[in-house]
Amino acid sequence: MENNLSEYRRERGFSQQALADLLGVSRQTVISLEKGRYDPSLPLAFKLSAVFGCRIEDLFVPGEN
Amino acid sequence: MDSKESVGQSKWGRSRFGGSTALLIILSLLGGLVLCAAMALIWWTFGPEADQQRKMLSGLVFALLMLPAASALCWVFMLDRDTLAGAVRDPESSIEGKWYEKAAFGAFHDLIALCGLGAMALGLLRIDVEPVMLLVGVVLLAAVDVLVRYLVIKKVEG
């Protein structure tokens, strides 16, 4: 799964730690999400879309594989 | 993970039943003492005959050795994790939880394979192993397996 999380985060001026605090997860989780090494659970995806005020599909794009 | 202690949070947290951090630590130590006393009593009652002759000493050593672990266990049961500095609100959604799940899943299959092969080897070679030692070995193996797998996954995926 590919994502635009880092772009959205930078646009909003959040640090990784600030976003992690908003989501209630560890900073490592945000790092792994941005690198595409971790596909979030559905509840976490909904939290992300709520934080950024967009749809889940705007954040995550199915990868080629 | 929060880099700073938030309001109402502390390094050792507070009890889910209320009270200060100091109270939680005192209750944990007292709970640990009670648990140790109970275990020492069981040891005195059902322990090996040789130790019956040195009841007081063996019970005291046993209780002292178990006190840190028993107190830590009490602390874990009484702790309100929301009051612990650095604790994330949603650990299930964090990557660390995913790593642990993967490590535990892999270790479970390792244990099945190792216990199966071990049982076959012991049966074929007709080796008698003390059940207590065998169970302790399995528990240690499981713990080390999960730890090693977790660290490897963290290194690769972190």
Backbone of each chain as ProteinMPNN parsed JSONL, in Angstrom:
{"seq_chain_A": "MENNLSEYRRERGFSQQALADLLGVSRQTVISLEKGRYDPSLPLAFKLSAVFGCRIEDLFVPGEN", "coords_chain_A": {"N_chain_A": [[0.848, -1.196, 0.0], [0.621, 2.12, -0.968], [1.221, 5.502, 0.175], [0.296, 8.929, 0.998], [1.096, 10.128, 3.278], [3.294, 11.517, 4.444], [3.414, 13.846, 2.936], [0.906, 15.03, 3.478], [1.236, 15.374, 6.212], [3.381, 17.169, 6.393], [2.289, 19.349, 5.056], [0.369, 20.126, 6.917], [1.989, 20.914, 8.915], [2.817, 19.263, 10.979], [4.924, 17.546, 13.259], [6.504, 14.296, 13.271], [6.249, 13.197, 15.797], [4.232, 14.785, 16.895], [2.058, 14.09, 15.302], [1.914, 11.401, 15.949], [1.21, 11.587, 18.65], [-1.319, 12.724, 18.394], [-2.666, 10.649, 17.192], [-2.4, 8.691, 19.048], [-0.471, 6.764, 18.998], [2.838, 5.211, 18.696], [5.842, 7.071, 17.813], [7.429, 5.647, 16.102], [5.554, 4.156, 14.772], [4.354, 6.024, 13.077], [6.569, 6.647, 11.501], [6.998, 4.156, 10.248], [4.582, 3.893, 8.899], [4.749, 6.023, 7.07], [6.9, 5.216, 5.556], [5.785, 3.167, 4.265], [5.921, 0.658, 5.285], [4.161, -0.387, 6.993], [0.883, -1.28, 7.07], [-1.927, 0.381, 8.095], [-4.36, -0.402, 10.689], [-7.945, -0.547, 10.21], [-9.368, 1.164, 12.051], [-7.236, 2.919, 12.712], [-6.673, 4.033, 10.248], [-9.02, 5.464, 9.802], [-8.769, 7.309, 11.868], [-6.557, 8.714, 10.956], [-7.599, 9.852, 8.617], [-9.464, 11.514, 9.76], [-7.86, 13.268, 11.222], [-6.46, 14.574, 9.178], [-8.524, 15.553, 7.735], [-9.607, 14.417, 5.406], [-10.446, 11.908, 2.887], [-10.019, 8.345, 3.361], [-9.154, 7.165, 1.038], [-7.789, 9.218, -0.134], [-5.478, 9.299, 1.239], [-4.328, 6.753, 1.181], [-3.171, 4.55, -1.307], [-3.78, 1.787, -3.357], [-1.073, -0.432, -3.876], [1.06, -1.555, -6.62], [1.528, -4.222, -6.261]], "CA_chain_A": [[0.0, 0.0, 0.0], [1.37, 3.387, -0.99], [0.445, 6.544, 0.86], [0.759, 10.322, 0.909], [1.049, 10.622, 4.656], [4.325, 12.506, 4.789], [3.031, 15.118, 2.31], [-0.188, 15.602, 4.27], [1.76, 15.779, 7.523], [4.193, 18.385, 6.229], [1.359, 20.444, 4.729], [-0.298, 20.575, 8.156], [3.013, 21.388, 9.839], [2.973, 18.358, 12.115], [6.106, 16.682, 13.349], [6.085, 12.888, 13.402], [5.842, 12.98, 17.183], [2.94, 15.444, 17.112], [1.036, 13.259, 14.664], [1.805, 10.175, 16.761], [0.449, 11.933, 19.856], [-2.725, 12.91, 18.011], [-3.236, 9.336, 16.859], [-2.28, 7.806, 20.215], [0.45, 5.655, 18.687], [4.239, 5.581, 18.866], [6.442, 7.785, 16.671], [7.906, 4.611, 15.187], [4.412, 3.76, 13.94], [4.224, 7.038, 12.028], [7.705, 6.455, 10.589], [6.754, 2.947, 9.449], [3.462, 4.192, 7.991], [5.223, 6.891, 5.983], [7.799, 4.448, 4.691], [4.993, 2.134, 3.6], [6.256, -0.659, 5.834], [3.094, -0.797, 7.898], [-0.471, -0.937, 6.652], [-2.644, 0.613, 9.361], [-5.668, -1.029, 10.903], [-9.025, 0.331, 9.739], [-9.585, 2.283, 12.991], [-6.147, 3.897, 12.613], [-6.86, 4.736, 8.97], [-10.095, 6.44, 10.02], [-8.21, 8.383, 12.698], [-5.698, 9.522, 10.077], [-8.433, 10.656, 7.722], [-10.098, 12.553, 10.586], [-6.824, 14.256, 11.559], [-6.108, 15.359, 7.998], [-9.746, 16.081, 7.123], [-9.763, 13.917, 4.027], [-10.926, 10.524, 2.847], [-8.951, 7.341, 3.469], [-8.615, 6.941, -0.315], [-6.85, 10.294, -0.473], [-4.217, 9.035, 1.943], [-3.751, 5.458, 0.82], [-3.397, 4.11, -2.686], [-3.331, 0.396, -3.487], [0.175, -0.565, -4.615], [1.0, -2.413, -7.811], [1.505, -5.629, -5.843]], "C_chain_A": [[0.884, 1.247, 0.0], [0.533, 4.468, -0.3], [1.102, 7.923, 0.702], [0.865, 10.946, 2.3], [2.061, 11.724, 4.936], [3.991, 13.867, 4.168], [1.929, 15.809, 3.122], [0.334, 16.137, 5.602], [2.536, 17.087, 7.408], [3.311, 19.594, 5.899], [0.712, 21.026, 5.982], [0.703, 21.08, 9.194], [3.185, 20.531, 11.082], [4.355, 17.722, 12.09], [5.59, 15.242, 13.455], [5.579, 12.612, 14.808], [4.47, 13.586, 17.46], [1.811, 14.617, 16.505], [0.817, 11.974, 15.477], [0.982, 10.439, 18.017], [-1.032, 12.106, 19.548], [-3.414, 11.566, 17.775], [-3.227, 8.384, 18.054], [-1.412, 6.605, 19.938], [1.893, 6.125, 18.884], [4.751, 6.32, 17.621], [6.94, 6.782, 15.632], [6.786, 4.151, 14.254], [4.244, 4.738, 12.78], [5.35, 6.878, 11.0], [7.449, 5.255, 9.67], [5.607, 3.156, 8.463], [3.959, 4.993, 6.795], [6.145, 6.149, 5.023], [7.053, 3.351, 3.926], [5.292, 0.735, 4.099], [5.155, -1.205, 6.732], [1.762, -0.331, 7.347], [-1.313, -0.78, 7.916], [-3.918, -0.215, 9.463], [-6.735, -0.044, 10.429], [-9.298, 1.466, 10.735], [-8.496, 3.349, 12.897], [-6.253, 4.699, 11.312], [-7.954, 5.791, 9.101], [-9.602, 7.613, 10.866], [-7.362, 9.319, 11.839], [-6.542, 10.42, 9.178], [-9.115, 11.778, 8.51], [-9.095, 13.665, 10.913], [-6.535, 15.164, 10.37], [-7.339, 15.93, 7.277], [-9.91, 15.656, 5.679], [-10.284, 12.482, 4.073], [-9.736, 9.563, 2.958], [-8.297, 7.119, 2.103], [-7.651, 8.039, -0.745], [-5.476, 10.024, 0.134], [-3.525, 7.777, 1.438], [-4.156, 5.047, -0.594], [-2.93, 2.66, -2.783], [-2.059, 0.329, -4.327], [0.015, -1.488, -5.81], [0.922, -3.875, -7.429], [0.292, -5.92, -4.964]], "O_chain_A": [[1.767, 1.408, 0.843], [-0.69, 4.365, -0.205], [2.27, 8.054, 0.333], [0.735, 12.16, 2.457], [1.745, 12.729, 5.573], [4.241, 14.91, 4.772], [2.005, 17.003, 3.412], [-0.069, 17.206, 6.06], [2.369, 17.995, 8.222], [3.541, 20.702, 6.383], [0.527, 22.237, 6.103], [0.309, 21.611, 10.232], [3.645, 21.013, 12.117], [4.885, 17.402, 11.027], [4.406, 15.005, 13.696], [4.603, 11.886, 14.995], [3.648, 12.995, 18.16], [0.748, 14.46, 17.106], [-0.315, 11.526, 15.664], [0.153, 9.616, 18.406], [-1.892, 11.694, 20.326], [-4.583, 11.378, 18.112], [-3.956, 7.392, 18.072], [-1.579, 5.552, 20.553], [2.138, 7.29, 19.198], [4.181, 6.213, 16.535], [6.879, 7.039, 14.43], [7.03, 3.802, 13.099], [4.018, 4.33, 11.641], [5.121, 6.962, 9.793], [7.66, 5.337, 8.46], [5.648, 2.664, 7.335], [3.634, 4.683, 5.65], [6.162, 6.425, 3.824], [7.619, 2.693, 3.054], [4.97, -0.254, 3.441], [5.216, -2.351, 7.176], [1.535, 0.866, 7.176], [-1.401, -1.708, 8.721], [-4.473, -0.664, 8.461], [-6.464, 1.146, 10.266], [-9.447, 2.616, 10.321], [-8.785, 4.543, 12.99], [-5.959, 5.894, 11.284], [-7.823, 6.892, 8.565], [-9.964, 8.764, 10.619], [-7.432, 10.542, 11.969], [-6.238, 11.6, 9.001], [-9.32, 12.871, 7.982], [-9.433, 14.848, 10.884], [-6.383, 16.375, 10.528], [-7.205, 16.698, 6.324], [-10.307, 16.453, 4.83], [-10.528, 11.921, 5.141], [-8.596, 9.935, 2.681], [-7.088, 6.915, 1.998], [-6.801, 7.827, -1.611], [-4.451, 10.463, -0.388], [-2.304, 7.738, 1.288], [-5.309, 5.179, -1.005], [-1.826, 2.33, -2.35], [-1.977, 0.964, -5.378], [-1.025, -2.12, -5.991], [0.338, -4.684, -8.149], [0.108, -7.053, -4.52]]}, "seq_chain_B": "MDSKESVGQSKWGRSRFGGSTALLIILSLLGGLVLCAAMALIWWTFGPEADQQRKMLSGLVFALLMLPAASALCWVFMLDRDTLAGAVRDPESSIEGKWYEKAAFGAFHDLIALCGLGAMALGLLRIDVEPVMLLVGVVLLAAVDVLVRYLVIKKVEG", "coords_chain_B": {"N_chain_B": [[5.237, 7.665, 20.939], [5.005, 9.606, 23.853], [7.218, 12.308, 24.329], [7.556, 13.778, 26.565], [6.529, 13.923, 30.021], [3.114, 13.871, 30.395], [0.338, 15.77, 31.736], [-0.668, 14.486, 34.845], [0.654, 12.152, 34.451], [3.305, 9.879, 35.274], [6.611, 8.528, 35.914], [6.364, 6.002, 37.088], [3.664, 5.729, 37.116], [0.163, 5.625, 38.253], [-2.155, 4.051, 40.536], [-4.909, 2.049, 39.374], [-6.916, 2.098, 41.102], [-6.88, 4.502, 42.268], [-5.092, 7.164, 44.021], [-1.655, 8.07, 44.854], [1.565, 7.992, 43.074], [3.501, 7.082, 44.844], [1.957, 5.615, 46.617], [1.124, 3.549, 44.962], [3.563, 2.261, 44.488], [4.236, 1.442, 47.08], [2.059, -0.254, 47.656], [2.507, -2.146, 45.689], [4.916, -3.277, 46.517], [4.104, -4.295, 49.007], [2.135, -6.084, 48.16], [3.787, -7.775, 46.714], [5.315, -8.812, 48.778], [3.37, -10.244, 50.2], [2.65, -12.128, 48.277], [5.117, -13.451, 48.023], [5.384, -14.467, 50.594], [3.282, -16.25, 50.6], [4.149, -17.999, 48.611], [6.495, -18.924, 49.759], [5.447, -20.272, 51.918], [4.084, -22.323, 50.632], [6.292, -23.563, 49.552], [7.603, -24.434, 51.884], [5.717, -26.235, 52.77], [5.276, -28.117, 50.711], [7.752, -28.494, 49.588], [11.002, -30.033, 48.746], [12.215, -32.714, 50.823], [14.79, -32.333, 51.911], [14.979, -29.622, 52.162], [13.232, -29.096, 54.156], [14.533, -29.24, 56.535], [15.898, -26.943, 56.726], [14.093, -24.854, 56.932], [13.516, -22.1, 57.55], [15.684, -20.625, 56.459], [15.743, -21.433, 53.731], [13.2, -20.66, 52.944], [13.343, -17.908, 53.349], [15.371, -17.113, 51.534], [14.178, -17.93, 49.164], [11.889, -16.267, 49.17], [13.114, -13.734, 49.063], [14.376, -13.821, 46.582], [12.207, -13.979, 44.914], [10.847, -11.648, 45.368], [11.317, -9.164, 43.793], [10.209, -9.873, 41.262], [7.603, -10.629, 41.984], [6.637, -8.237, 43.085], [6.775, -6.591, 40.855], [4.875, -7.841, 39.286], [2.536, -7.333, 40.762], [2.533, -4.56, 40.509], [2.058, -4.302, 37.762], [-0.541, -5.338, 37.598], [-1.998, -3.513, 39.113], [-1.573, -1.054, 37.976], [-2.681, 1.9, 36.341], [-2.571, 2.293, 33.09], [-2.803, 4.591, 31.593], [-1.732, 6.559, 33.128], [0.921, 6.307, 32.988], [4.022, 7.583, 32.102], [4.851, 8.209, 28.765], [3.435, 6.1, 27.75], [1.577, 4.904, 25.059], [-1.687, 5.813, 23.78], [-3.079, 4.045, 22.22], [-2.048, 1.17, 21.965], [-2.546, -1.109, 20.486], [-2.777, -0.341, 17.858], [-0.289, 0.45, 17.252], [2.928, 0.036, 15.71], [4.68, -1.495, 17.174], [3.081, -3.307, 18.526], [2.248, -4.86, 16.426], [4.69, -5.975, 15.654], [5.207, -7.515, 17.922], [3.071, -9.331, 17.783], [3.74, -10.7, 15.432], [6.194, -11.816, 16.207], [5.4, -13.456, 18.347], [3.699, -15.2, 17.024], [5.456, -16.487, 15.25], [7.172, -17.664, 17.138], [5.454, -19.42, 18.39], [5.036, -21.399, 16.436], [7.656, -22.272, 16.193], [7.963, -23.43, 18.702], [6.107, -25.534, 18.613], [7.268, -27.117, 16.619], [9.821, -27.633, 17.77], [9.147, -28.85, 20.224], [7.825, -31.08, 19.292], [9.861, -32.399, 17.8], [11.697, -32.688, 19.848], [10.296, -34.345, 21.638], [10.138, -36.631, 20.097], [12.867, -37.262, 19.828], [13.603, -37.677, 22.526], [11.978, -39.822, 23.102], [12.871, -41.801, 21.291], [15.55, -42.066, 22.002], [15.266, -42.831, 24.544], [15.475, -41.153, 26.82], [15.199, -39.899, 30.055], [13.706, -37.069, 31.33], [13.498, -34.588, 33.819], [10.296, -33.459, 34.662], [9.839, -30.834, 35.672], [12.167, -29.429, 34.997], [12.016, -29.66, 32.258], [9.665, -28.227, 31.635], [10.378, -25.697, 32.55], [12.46, -25.214, 30.788], [11.056, -25.113, 28.358], [9.471, -22.837, 28.757], [11.461, -20.85, 29.053], [12.702, -21.059, 26.572], [10.592, -20.289, 24.898], [10.26, -17.62, 25.706], [12.774, -16.487, 25.067], [12.822, -16.972, 22.342], [10.666, -15.383, 21.4], [11.668, -12.873, 22.115], [14.082, -12.675, 20.597], [13.067, -12.932, 17.997], [11.416, -10.665, 17.953], [13.313, -8.592, 18.157], [14.751, -8.98, 15.806], [12.755, -8.555, 13.861], [12.164, -5.915, 14.434], [14.583, -4.717, 13.738], [14.689, -5.251, 11.007], [12.284, -4.199, 9.962], [11.973, -1.776, 11.166]], "CA_chain_B": [[5.402, 7.734, 22.383], [5.2, 10.974, 24.292], [8.59, 12.551, 24.733], [7.547, 14.378, 27.89], [5.467, 13.438, 30.873], [1.931, 14.7, 30.292], [-0.299, 16.047, 33.025], [-1.233, 13.295, 35.466], [1.471, 10.975, 34.177], [4.59, 9.835, 35.972], [7.465, 7.43, 35.456], [5.85, 4.729, 37.595], [2.217, 5.711, 36.987], [-0.65, 5.577, 39.465], [-3.001, 2.866, 40.615], [-6.231, 2.165, 38.769], [-7.864, 2.271, 42.204], [-6.688, 5.844, 42.794], [-3.938, 7.359, 44.883], [-0.444, 8.628, 44.247], [2.584, 7.047, 42.6], [4.137, 6.472, 46.022], [1.037, 4.602, 47.146], [1.176, 2.404, 44.055], [4.823, 1.539, 44.721], [4.141, 0.784, 48.4], [1.111, -1.367, 47.524], [3.145, -3.189, 44.872], [5.897, -3.967, 47.372], [3.362, -5.076, 49.997], [1.538, -7.205, 47.429], [4.883, -8.692, 46.414], [5.667, -9.5, 50.037], [2.305, -11.217, 50.495], [2.799, -13.232, 47.31], [6.328, -14.195, 48.379], [5.1, -15.221, 51.82], [2.422, -17.379, 50.211], [4.968, -18.977, 47.868], [7.414, -19.536, 50.719], [4.634, -21.214, 52.699], [3.873, -23.502, 49.765], [7.603, -24.221, 49.458], [7.839, -25.121, 53.152], [4.764, -27.337, 52.936], [5.381, -29.15, 49.68], [9.109, -28.544, 49.039], [11.768, -31.257, 48.962], [12.496, -33.06, 52.224], [16.067, -31.768, 52.345], [14.796, -28.223, 52.513], [12.415, -28.998, 55.367], [15.427, -29.092, 57.677], [16.367, -25.549, 56.785], [12.887, -24.155, 56.481], [13.575, -20.645, 57.669], [16.669, -20.08, 55.52], [15.33, -21.656, 52.343], [12.021, -19.823, 52.707], [13.78, -16.508, 53.27], [16.08, -16.945, 50.257], [13.146, -18.06, 48.124], [11.064, -15.058, 49.182], [13.93, -12.594, 48.613], [14.612, -13.95, 45.144], [10.951, -13.786, 44.188], [10.238, -10.354, 45.69], [11.253, -8.205, 42.667], [9.264, -10.326, 40.232], [6.244, -10.591, 42.547], [6.251, -6.824, 43.206], [6.548, -6.104, 39.488], [3.591, -8.421, 38.865], [1.492, -6.551, 41.443], [2.532, -3.225, 39.893], [1.41, -4.425, 36.451], [-1.986, -5.552, 37.774], [-2.653, -2.35, 39.732], [-1.256, 0.177, 37.243], [-3.54, 2.508, 35.326], [-1.525, 2.572, 32.094], [-2.937, 5.96, 31.092], [-0.967, 7.467, 33.992], [2.342, 5.975, 32.824], [4.659, 8.496, 31.157], [5.36, 7.581, 27.554], [2.561, 5.03, 27.257], [0.706, 5.38, 23.977], [-3.106, 5.569, 24.086], [-3.624, 2.951, 21.405], [-0.917, 0.29, 21.66], [-2.92, -2.134, 19.507], [-2.589, 0.188, 16.506], [1.112, 0.808, 17.069], [3.734, -0.957, 14.988], [5.314, -2.401, 18.141], [2.115, -4.378, 18.776], [2.292, -5.725, 15.242], [5.947, -6.737, 15.751], [5.048, -8.528, 18.969], [2.183, -10.378, 17.258], [4.516, -11.503, 14.477], [7.195, -12.575, 16.963], [4.711, -14.501, 19.114], [3.185, -16.16, 16.044], [6.595, -17.292, 14.804], [7.677, -18.459, 18.262], [4.485, -20.5, 18.619], [5.33, -22.48, 15.495], [8.961, -22.814, 16.581], [7.77, -24.295, 19.872], [5.44, -26.766, 18.182], [8.266, -27.934, 15.916], [10.866, -28.07, 18.697], [8.588, -29.794, 21.193], [7.57, -32.324, 18.559], [11.143, -33.052, 17.52], [12.279, -33.053, 21.141], [9.569, -35.513, 22.162], [10.558, -37.785, 19.281], [14.25, -37.59, 20.177], [13.63, -38.241, 23.882], [11.343, -41.135, 23.045], [13.736, -42.746, 20.576], [16.797, -42.278, 22.753], [14.856, -43.265, 25.889], [16.076, -40.263, 27.819], [14.239, -39.38, 31.034], [13.973, -35.683, 31.722], [12.638, -34.145, 34.913], [9.226, -32.609, 34.107], [9.989, -29.421, 36.064], [13.223, -28.846, 34.172], [11.515, -29.622, 30.883], [8.718, -27.113, 31.51], [11.162, -24.454, 32.684], [13.173, -25.069, 29.519], [10.099, -24.702, 27.316], [9.098, -21.442, 29.033], [12.619, -20.009, 28.726], [12.866, -21.1, 25.12], [9.532, -19.473, 24.306], [10.539, -16.207, 25.984], [13.951, -16.067, 24.291], [12.429, -17.005, 20.934], [9.869, -14.178, 21.126], [12.563, -11.71, 22.227], [14.988, -12.633, 19.445], [12.269, -12.634, 16.811], [10.98, -9.264, 18.032], [14.454, -7.716, 17.854], [15.07, -9.129, 14.377], [11.695, -7.874, 13.101], [12.354, -4.464, 14.659], [15.758, -4.313, 12.973], [14.399, -5.338, 9.571], [11.131, -3.38, 9.552], [11.918, -0.505, 11.892]], "C_chain_B": [[5.665, 9.173, 22.809], [6.634, 11.169, 24.751], [8.653, 13.138, 26.13], [6.422, 13.759, 28.699], [4.285, 14.392, 30.772], [1.341, 14.891, 31.685], [-0.907, 14.754, 33.571], [-0.444, 12.027, 35.202], [2.772, 11.039, 34.97], [5.342, 8.594, 35.516], [6.919, 6.066, 35.883], [4.332, 4.662, 37.571], [1.497, 5.739, 38.329], [-1.586, 4.379, 39.392], [-4.339, 3.114, 39.933], [-7.302, 2.344, 39.845], [-7.732, 3.65, 42.846], [-5.453, 5.933, 43.674], [-2.717, 7.817, 44.106], [0.489, 7.527, 43.731], [3.235, 6.314, 43.775], [3.268, 5.364, 46.589], [1.069, 3.344, 46.276], [2.435, 1.57, 44.311], [4.77, 0.775, 46.052], [3.212, -0.433, 48.312], [1.718, -2.515, 46.714], [4.139, -3.985, 45.712], [5.186, -4.842, 48.409], [2.723, -6.305, 49.344], [2.588, -8.254, 47.094], [5.283, -9.485, 47.643], [4.641, -10.577, 50.37], [2.424, -12.423, 49.563], [3.998, -14.11, 47.665], [6.096, -15.049, 49.621], [4.256, -16.448, 51.493], [3.241, -18.451, 49.498], [5.951, -19.683, 48.801], [6.686, -20.582, 51.559], [4.396, -22.502, 51.906], [5.176, -24.3, 49.664], [7.89, -25.027, 50.724], [6.982, -26.376, 53.262], [5.032, -28.478, 51.958], [6.792, -29.304, 49.113], [9.818, -29.856, 49.345], [12.107, -31.462, 50.444], [13.762, -32.376, 52.748], [15.9, -30.324, 52.809], [13.95, -28.036, 53.766], [13.296, -28.744, 56.58], [15.937, -27.663, 57.807], [15.252, -24.617, 56.333], [13.055, -22.642, 56.449], [14.486, -20.041, 56.601], [16.2, -20.227, 54.077], [14.12, -20.8, 51.998], [12.396, -18.367, 52.527], [14.464, -16.222, 51.935], [15.087, -16.982, 49.104], [12.335, -16.774, 48.014], [11.849, -13.85, 48.659], [14.155, -12.625, 47.107], [13.351, -13.631, 44.338], [10.363, -12.386, 44.367], [10.2, -9.365, 44.513], [10.209, -8.596, 41.624], [7.828, -10.232, 40.735], [5.753, -9.146, 42.673], [5.954, -6.236, 41.829], [5.2, -6.607, 38.97], [2.43, -7.635, 39.481], [1.372, -5.165, 40.815], [1.783, -3.267, 38.55], [-0.107, -4.543, 36.61], [-2.687, -4.306, 38.308], [-2.508, -1.067, 38.916], [-2.393, 0.611, 36.315], [-2.596, 2.996, 34.234], [-1.62, 3.976, 31.49], [-2.12, 6.955, 31.912], [0.538, 7.229, 33.867], [2.953, 6.87, 31.753], [5.182, 7.731, 29.945], [4.475, 6.482, 26.998], [1.655, 5.594, 26.163], [-0.738, 5.006, 24.305], [-3.622, 4.326, 23.375], [-2.506, 1.974, 21.011], [-1.243, -0.757, 20.593], [-2.682, -1.652, 18.077], [-1.136, 0.534, 16.227], [1.883, -0.332, 16.412], [4.371, -1.961, 15.948], [4.396, -3.586, 18.476], [2.113, -5.389, 17.638], [3.558, -6.591, 15.276], [5.816, -7.845, 16.777], [4.177, -9.678, 18.468], [2.947, -11.301, 16.311], [5.507, -12.404, 15.21], [6.538, -13.737, 17.707], [4.191, -15.591, 18.177], [4.316, -17.088, 15.568], [7.105, -18.199, 15.907], [6.749, -19.637, 18.562], [4.783, -21.686, 17.7], [6.7, -23.101, 15.763], [8.793, -23.817, 17.716], [7.111, -25.611, 19.493], [6.463, -27.7, 17.523], [9.306, -28.487, 16.889], [10.357, -29.082, 19.713], [8.306, -31.143, 20.517], [8.851, -33.097, 18.309], [11.808, -33.526, 18.818], [11.62, -34.282, 21.727], [9.99, -36.769, 21.404], [11.973, -38.231, 19.679], [14.327, -38.244, 21.559], [13.036, -39.642, 23.905], [12.258, -42.17, 22.406], [14.989, -43.088, 21.38], [16.547, -42.734, 24.19], [15.549, -42.459, 26.981], [14.972, -39.76, 28.756], [14.646, -37.976, 31.439], [12.994, -35.316, 32.832], [11.568, -33.203, 34.361], [9.398, -31.13, 34.437], [11.03, -28.745, 35.18], [12.764, -28.676, 32.724], [10.585, -28.421, 30.681], [9.425, -25.77, 31.62], [11.903, -24.169, 31.381], [12.26, -24.568, 28.411], [9.72, -23.232, 27.499], [10.244, -20.49, 28.645], [12.821, -19.925, 27.217], [11.84, -20.202, 24.435], [9.841, -17.988, 24.498], [11.701, -15.693, 25.133], [13.606, -16.006, 22.801], [11.647, -15.745, 20.562], [10.766, -12.947, 21.137], [13.452, -11.572, 20.991], [14.219, -12.28, 18.173], [11.832, -11.165, 16.789], [12.118, -8.321, 17.619], [14.83, -7.778, 16.376], [14.041, -8.38, 13.529], [11.852, -6.358, 13.219], [13.503, -3.934, 13.808], [15.423, -4.244, 11.471], [13.327, -4.319, 9.155], [11.119, -1.985, 10.176], [12.579, 0.645, 11.148]], "O_chain_B": [[6.464, 9.873, 22.186], [7.199, 10.334, 25.458], [9.672, 13.019, 26.811], [5.495, 13.159, 28.156], [4.427, 15.587, 31.032], [1.769, 14.276, 32.661], [-1.579, 14.02, 32.846], [-0.817, 10.949, 35.666], [3.269, 12.118, 35.293], [4.797, 7.729, 34.831], [7.003, 5.094, 35.132], [3.757, 3.647, 37.964], [2.114, 5.857, 39.388], [-1.781, 3.78, 38.334], [-4.842, 4.237, 39.914], [-8.444, 2.695, 39.547], [-8.39, 3.939, 43.846], [-4.847, 4.921, 44.027], [-2.738, 7.935, 42.881], [0.253, 6.333, 43.915], [3.485, 5.11, 43.719], [3.763, 4.311, 46.99], [1.044, 2.223, 46.784], [2.384, 0.341, 44.347], [5.198, -0.375, 46.141], [3.532, -1.506, 48.825], [1.484, -3.689, 47.0], [4.196, -5.212, 45.628], [5.595, -5.974, 48.665], [2.759, -7.408, 49.889], [2.332, -9.456, 47.172], [5.556, -10.683, 47.561], [4.998, -11.684, 50.773], [2.317, -13.573, 49.989], [3.921, -15.338, 47.62], [6.544, -16.193, 49.7], [4.476, -17.534, 52.028], [3.065, -19.645, 49.737], [6.209, -20.879, 48.659], [7.235, -21.639, 51.87], [4.494, -23.609, 52.436], [5.174, -25.531, 49.685], [8.361, -26.162, 50.651], [7.417, -27.417, 53.756], [5.017, -29.651, 52.332], [7.015, -30.151, 48.248], [9.313, -30.686, 50.1], [12.262, -30.505, 51.203], [13.8, -31.903, 53.883], [16.586, -29.865, 53.723], [13.945, -26.962, 54.368], [12.865, -28.11, 57.544], [16.356, -27.239, 58.884], [15.433, -23.738, 55.491], [12.771, -21.992, 55.443], [14.119, -19.079, 55.926], [16.249, -19.276, 53.297], [14.022, -20.274, 50.889], [11.848, -17.672, 51.671], [14.177, -15.218, 51.284], [15.152, -16.165, 48.185], [12.118, -16.254, 46.92], [11.314, -13.039, 47.903], [14.129, -11.59, 46.441], [13.419, -13.09, 43.235], [9.482, -11.98, 43.609], [9.149, -8.779, 44.254], [9.429, -7.762, 41.163], [6.937, -9.805, 40.001], [4.587, -8.861, 42.399], [4.999, -5.477, 41.66], [4.475, -5.876, 38.296], [1.459, -7.314, 38.796], [0.27, -4.655, 40.613], [0.982, -2.383, 38.246], [-0.867, -3.931, 35.859], [-3.852, -4.07, 37.988], [-3.239, -0.102, 39.141], [-2.982, -0.202, 35.603], [-1.898, 3.993, 34.417], [-0.645, 4.491, 30.943], [-1.845, 8.063, 31.453], [1.333, 7.87, 34.554], [2.462, 6.914, 30.624], [5.874, 6.723, 30.089], [4.722, 5.979, 25.901], [1.041, 6.647, 26.339], [-0.996, 4.027, 25.006], [-4.507, 3.638, 23.882], [-2.071, 1.957, 19.859], [-0.356, -1.236, 19.886], [-2.415, -2.457, 17.185], [-0.782, 0.873, 15.097], [1.531, -1.504, 16.547], [4.579, -3.123, 15.598], [4.857, -4.709, 18.68], [1.995, -6.596, 17.85], [3.512, -7.782, 14.969], [6.252, -8.973, 16.548], [4.49, -10.847, 18.691], [2.817, -12.524, 16.377], [5.65, -13.584, 14.893], [7.048, -14.858, 17.701], [4.242, -16.775, 18.512], [4.149, -18.305, 15.494], [7.434, -19.36, 15.663], [7.205, -20.716, 18.942], [4.78, -22.836, 18.139], [6.888, -24.304, 15.586], [9.386, -24.896, 17.71], [7.497, -26.673, 19.981], [6.522, -28.894, 17.817], [9.635, -29.672, 16.84], [11.043, -30.054, 20.029], [8.524, -32.204, 21.104], [8.926, -34.298, 18.571], [12.394, -34.606, 18.879], [12.298, -35.164, 22.254], [10.173, -37.833, 21.996], [12.236, -39.422, 19.843], [15.026, -39.24, 21.743], [13.51, -40.527, 24.617], [12.403, -43.281, 22.916], [15.424, -44.239, 21.429], [17.481, -42.989, 24.95], [16.122, -43.005, 27.924], [13.942, -39.259, 28.304], [15.784, -37.731, 31.838], [11.82, -35.682, 32.791], [11.898, -32.244, 33.663], [9.138, -30.269, 33.596], [10.817, -27.642, 34.677], [13.08, -27.688, 32.062], [10.697, -27.694, 29.693], [9.12, -24.829, 30.888], [11.965, -23.026, 30.927], [12.642, -23.704, 27.622], [9.653, -22.474, 26.532], [10.024, -19.466, 27.999], [13.078, -18.854, 26.666], [12.169, -19.452, 23.516], [9.7, -17.194, 23.568], [11.628, -14.609, 24.553], [14.043, -15.101, 22.091], [11.923, -15.114, 19.542], [10.644, -12.078, 20.274], [13.562, -10.491, 20.412], [14.654, -11.446, 17.378], [11.872, -10.508, 15.748], [11.92, -7.385, 16.844], [15.181, -6.766, 15.77], [14.4, -7.662, 12.596], [11.696, -5.621, 12.246], [13.416, -2.85, 13.231], [15.819, -3.312, 10.771], [13.454, -3.661, 8.123], [10.347, -1.119, 9.762], [12.603, 1.77, 11.647]]}, "name": "protein", "num_of_chains": 2, "seq": "MENNLSEYRRERGFSQQALADLLGVSRQTVISLEKGRYDPSLPLAFKLSAVFGCRIEDLFVPGENMDSKESVGQSKWGRSRFGGSTALLIILSLLGGLVLCAAMALIWWTFGPEADQQRKMLSGLVFALLMLPAASALCWVFMLDRDTLAGAVRDPESSIEGKWYEKAAFGAFHDLIALCGLGAMALGLLRIDVEPVMLLVGVVLLAAVDVLVRYLVIKKVEG"}
